[in-house]
Each structure stands twice: as C-alpha cells, then as structure tokens.
Amino acid sequence: MIIRAHAADAKRFENHTVGDVGRILGKHFIDAFLDIAAGDQLKTTFYVDTMSHEIKPIRDIINYPWAIPGVSDGGAHTKFATAGRYPTEFITRLVREHGLCELEEAHWRLSTLPAMCAGFRDRGTLVVGAPADIVVYDYDNLTITDTELVHDLPGGDWRRVQRAVGYRYVLVNGAVTIENDAETGAPSGQLLRFGAGVPAAV
C-alpha cells in the first residue's frame, strides 16, 4: 500500500496497493514499486497490509479458542501505522467479507475475552449492574477510511490516522462519547486496576 508520496506521478497512487498500480500501468508490481520509489527519490512511504495476505493462516489463528485480537505495541508506531483500526477491520473483513467467524464470536473476542483475561469481572458483557459500555454500529455500512495525516502531536508534529464510518453510538460508563462517527467531548472513562472494573485508588 502506498501511504504517502511526494512526486506528482506517484502522489496519484496514494492509498492504492502496489498491485493496483502495476495493473494501472500495465507492468509487473515489482517494476511499479521500483519505478515509484525511484521517481519519488525514495521518499515514498509504503505500508505492508498483513490482512491482504493469504487468508488460511488468519483463519487458523481466529479458530484458536484463546486468540485475542489486538496490537502488540500499544500504538507506539502511530507515525507510520494505523493498527488501532483492528476492531473495525475484524468485523468488516474477517467477519463480513471472509466469514471467518460469526459476528457474535467476534464481539466475544473483541470485548468479553480481553476483559476476562485482564481480570475486569464487570466489563466486557451487557449484564445487569455492569457499566454501560456499549457500541452501536451499522453492520452493512461499517468501513475504514483512507489513511490521512493529522498534526496533533506536541509541537504540531504529525501522525497517521484512519477513521471509521458507521458507528452510531459509543457509550462509556453510560455516557455517549461518539455519536454518528463524531466525538461528543464526553470523558472517555477511568483508570482500572487488575481484578475488577473499579476506579483505581488515588
């Protein structure tokens, strides 16, 4: 995937795969990759999308009962990757597009299983007495937008983001934090400790 380019000839291919570019230009994808990189004076940013690879290994991982969807570095590479999109990608690509598991199973893996493994006994499920952490989305129209740059780091530095479309409501502790894909400004939650979803001692 071409994330960012500088030369005009290369910039038109942003958010396209190298394979797409090869088909457009009528050449092998390796030749397309090399031509873009050289023509852009090696300034092009490419991103390897692991979800576009062979589906069987992913199916094997999904079928393992204790596999938890997520990212490994806590978002440490936000300048170059947008791995935080994985919950939306799990639903849109692994469930809706490829049918690797049922939607209910996806919800369990994205919510209940992580809470259980983290020791949060009153989080991850919709039960009486639990905090109202609820996501309401449009399954058929849920999608991820193209990569974009935002300058919201200290000193106006930049990072990459990918937004999602199709989220009607996101509630945290009963407060609406997102409505129709837009943040409401409501606080997002509170610090939790292992063993129970209770506020941490100050």
N, C-alpha and C positions, 0 to 999 in steps of 0.2 A: 504494500500500500504506500502511495506517495502522500506523505502528510504535509510537507511544506517544500515549495520550490521558489526560485528567485528569477531565473530567466523566463521571459515571456513564453517561449516554446514549451518550457517544462511546467510553468505555473498552471496552464490549462488542464493539466492532468492531476492536479491535487485531488485527493480523496478517490483516486482510481487505483486499481491494482496494476502491477507491472504487466500481468497477463492481459488486462484490458487494453493497456497502452500498446502492447505488441499486436493485438488484433486490430486496433485502430490504425496503426502504422504499417501493418502488413509485414511484420518481421518477428523473429523469434523473441520471446520475452527477455532472454539474457541480453540480446542485442539492444532491445529497447531500454533495459535497465542501464547498460553501459553508456548508451547514447545520451540518456537523460542526465546521468551523473556527470559525464564529461562536459556536456553542453552547459551544465549549471555550475561548472567549476568546482565540482564535488561539494556543493553547498546544500544539495537536496537532502531532505530528511525522509528516510524510508522506515516503515514500520512493519514488522512481521506479525501478521494476524494468525495466532495459533488456532483460532476457531475455523479457519478456512482449510485446514489440513484434513487428512483422512478422518472419517467420522468413526471408524471402528474403535480406535484407541479411546476416544472420548466416550463411546458407548460402554466400554469395559469399565471405565472409571465411574461413570454415572451408576452403573449397576452394582458397584461395590457398596454394601449397606452403610458404611460409615464414612463415605466420602462427603466432605463439606465444601460447597462452592465458596470461592473466595480468592483473595490475592495474597501473595506471600510477604510483601514488604511494607504493608500498611500505607501505601500511597507515596513511598519515598521518591518515586520517579515521575511525578506529575508533570515535570517539564517535557518529558519525552513519551509518556504513555498515558492512556486513559483507562486503566484497569478497573476503576471504580464502577464501570458500566456493567459489571458481570451479573448483577441480579436481573437487569432488563434483558441482557443478552441470553441468559439462561432460559428465560421464558420465551423470548421471541425466536431464538434459533434452535436451542436444544429441544424445546417442547413443541412450539407451534410449527417450526419449519421441518425439523427432522424427526419429531415424535419419539425421542429417546426415552422419555418417561411421561407419566401422566401429570397434569397440572397440579393435582393435589400433592403428588410426590415432590414436585418442585417447590411448592410452598413449604412443605415439611423440611426440606433440605435447606431452604433459604432462611427459615425462621425458627422452627422448633428445635431442630438438631443443633444449630450453633448455640442457642440459648442453653440447651441441656448440657452441652459439652463445656460451656463457660460457667456452669453452675448457677444460672439465673432461673430459679424454680418458678417464678411468677411472670416470666416473659416468654414470648415465642408462640403462645397459643391464645385463642379467643375463648376465655372461660370467665365465669362469674367471679368478680373480685380482683381480677388481674388488671393492670394498667391498660388503658385503651390505646394500644399501638396498632394502628390499622392502616392498610394500604388499599385504596380503591382505584382500579385501573380499567381501561378499555382494552380488553384482550386482543380484539381483532385489529386495532389501530395502534397498538403499542409499538414504538420504534425508537431507534437511536439516531440522532442527527450526526452530520459530518463533524469531524474534528475542527475546532477553532481555537484561536489564541485569545487569552484574556490577560490583561495587565493588572492583576490584583494582589500581587505579592509585595512584600516590603520594598520600598524604593521604586515601585512601579514595574518591577520585574514581571516576566511573563510565564505562563504555564499553559498546558493544553487541557481542554475540556471537551467532553461530548455530552450533550444534553439529551434528555429523554422526552418523548411526546406520548401522551396517552394516560398520564397519571391525573385522575380526577381529584383525589384527596389523599393526603398522607397525614395521619394523626399520630402524635407522640404524647403519651400520657393524657389523651383526650383532647389535646389542643391541635387545631388544624395548622400544620406547618407548610403544606403545599396545597394549593387549590388550582385546578386546571393548569398544571405544569408550572405555576408561578409560586415563588416563595411568599409567605404571608408576613414574615418577620417575627413570628412567634418563636420563643426559645425552643431549642431542639430537644431538650431533655436534661438529664442529670447524670453525674458520675455514679457508676455502680461498682460494687465490690463482689468478688467471687463468693458464691454460696447462696445469694439471694438478691433479688432486684430491689434493693433498698438503698436510700441515699447513703453515700459514704460519710463517715464521721469527719467533721472539720478539725 
